[in-house]
Amino acid sequence: MCKLFTYVNCWHLNHTESEAMWRLYCPSGAGVALKSTYSKLAESIASKDIYLGLVRYIDYRSQLMPLGQCI
């Protein structure tokens, strides 16, 4: 069986790391943590089939999501 999609999720974009966070979300060595910068990661991806982007969270009660564009 061949995998058609692979998803990678990074939800930690800070200047410092939290060992407690990694222990909570990745117990028993069940995952891999890579340390890089956003720009280095973007430069290392040569394929146009890969999308790299940042997530911007908004409060839907007080902010509007721009129409026709990703936020």
LOMARMI-60155 format. One line per 2 residues: number of its first residue (from 1); their letters; for each residue x, y, z of N, C-alpha, C. Coordinates in steps of 0.1 Angstrom, whole numbers, plus 5000, padded with zeros to 4 digits. Last residue first. Example, Ala and Ser with C-alpha at 12.3 -4.5 7.8 and 13.67 -1.06 7.14 Angstrom:
2
2 = SA = 5128:4978:5071:5137:4989:5071:5129:5000:5079 | 5132:4943:5078:5123:4955:5078:5132:4967:5078
***
This chain:
71
71 = IC = 4944:5329:5059:4950:5337:5069:4960:5330:5077 | 4939:5330:5024:4942:5323:5035:4947:5332:5046
69 = QG = 4911:5346:5008:4925:5345:5010:4927:5336:5023 | 4884:5351:5005:4892:5348:4993:4907:5347:4995
67 = LP = 4879:5374:5032:4874:5365:5022:4883:5363:5010 | 4894:5372:5064:4894:5379:5051:4888:5369:5041
65 = ML = 4873:5368:5092:4883:5362:5084:4882:5368:5070 | 4870:5393:5117:4865:5387:5105:4876:5380:5098
63 = QS = 4868:5392:5153:4876:5395:5141:4869:5387:5129 | 4853:5386:5175:4857:5400:5174:4864:5403:5161
61 = RY = 4846:5359:5174:4836:5368:5180:4840:5383:5177 | 4868:5346:5164:4857:5348:5155:4846:5357:5161
59 = DI = 4900:5354:5168:4888:5353:5176:4876:5356:5168 | 4924:5334:5150:4917:5346:5152:4905:5343:5162
57 = YR = 4957:5323:5143:4944:5321:5150:4937:5334:5152 | 4974:5314:5115:4971:5326:5123:4957:5324:5130
55 = VL = 5000:5293:5106:4986:5294:5110:4984:5307:5118 | 5020:5293:5077:5018:5296:5091:5004:5297:5094
53 = GL = 5031:5268:5054:5025:5280:5058:5023:5281:5073 | 5037:5250:5025:5042:5253:5039:5036:5267:5042
51 = YI = 5030:5223:5005:5025:5236:5009:5031:5238:5023 | 5043:5206:4977:5043:5208:4992:5039:5222:4996
49 = DK = 5047:5206:4951:5036:5198:4956:5034:5199:4971 | 5070:5218:4944:5058:5227:4944:5046:5219:4948
47 = SA = 5100:5210:4962:5088:5206:4955:5077:5216:4955 | 5120:5218:4978:5121:5222:4964:5108:5218:4956
45 = IS = 5127:5230:5009:5116:5223:5002:5117:5228:4987 | 5145:5246:5022:5149:5232:5019:5138:5224:5011
43 = EA = 5132:5270:5026:5143:5270:5016:5147:5255:5012 | 5115:5264:5047:5110:5268:5034:5120:5266:5023
41 = LK = 5134:5259:5067:5126:5248:5063:5120:5251:5049 | 5145:5284:5070:5154:5273:5066:5145:5261:5061
39 = SY = 5123:5299:5079:5129:5302:5066:5138:5291:5061 | 5117:5287:5103:5107:5286:5093:5114:5289:5079
37 = TS = 5144:5267:5116:5137:5280:5115:5127:5278:5103 | 5144:5238:5137:5149:5246:5125:5142:5259:5126
35 = KL = 5144:5206:5150:5146:5220:5153:5151:5227:5141 | 5121:5180:5154:5131:5186:5146:5132:5201:5149
33 = AV = 5111:5152:5170:5111:5166:5171:5123:5171:5163 | 5089:5124:5168:5102:5130:5164:5101:5145:5165
31 = GA = 5074:5100:5190:5075:5110:5179:5088:5115:5177 | 5073:5085:5213:5065:5081:5202:5065:5091:5190
29 = GS = 5086:5085:5238:5094:5086:5226:5086:5082:5213 | 5066:5087:5258:5072:5074:5255:5080:5074:5242
27 = PC = 5045:5113:5244:5050:5105:5255:5057:5092:5250 | 5040:5140:5233:5048:5130:5227:5054:5120:5237
25 = YL = 5028:5159:5249:5022:5156:5236:5029:5145:5229 | 5043:5159:5273:5029:5158:5274:5023:5154:5260
23 = RW = 5070:5162:5265:5066:5150:5273:5051:5148:5273 | 5068:5187:5252:5071:5175:5244:5067:5162:5252
21 = MA = 5063:5203:5274:5053:5202:5263:5056:5190:5255 | 5086:5200:5289:5074:5195:5295:5063:5194:5284
19 = ES = 5105:5212:5273:5106:5198:5275:5093:5192:5280 | 5101:5237:5252:5095:5233:5264:5096:5218:5265
17 = ET = 5124:5261:5237:5117:5248:5237:5112:5245:5251 | 5124:5294:5224:5128:5284:5234:5119:5272:5233
15 = HN = 5112:5309:5205:5126:5309:5205:5132:5299:5215 | 5085:5291:5188:5090:5300:5199:5106:5300:5198
13 = LH = 5062:5276:5177:5071:5285:5170:5076:5295:5180 | 5045:5248:5175:5054:5254:5185:5064:5263:5177
11 = WC = 5032:5231:5158:5024:5241:5166:5032:5248:5176 | 5033:5215:5129:5041:5222:5139:5033:5232:5146
9 = NV = 5026:5186:5113:5020:5196:5120:5030:5202:5130 | 5023:5170:5082:5032:5174:5093:5027:5186:5100
7 = YT = 5011:5143:5064:5008:5156:5070:5018:5158:5082 | 5011:5129:5033:5017:5129:5046:5015:5143:5051
5 = FL = 4994:5108:5009:4995:5121:5016:5003:5119:5029 | 4995:5083:4999:4994:5094:4990:4996:5107:4996
3 = KC = 5013:5054:5005:5007:5066:5011:5007:5077:5000 | 5006:5022:4992:5014:5034:4990:5006:5046:4997
1 = M = 5008:4988:5000:5000:5000:5000:5009:5012:5000
***
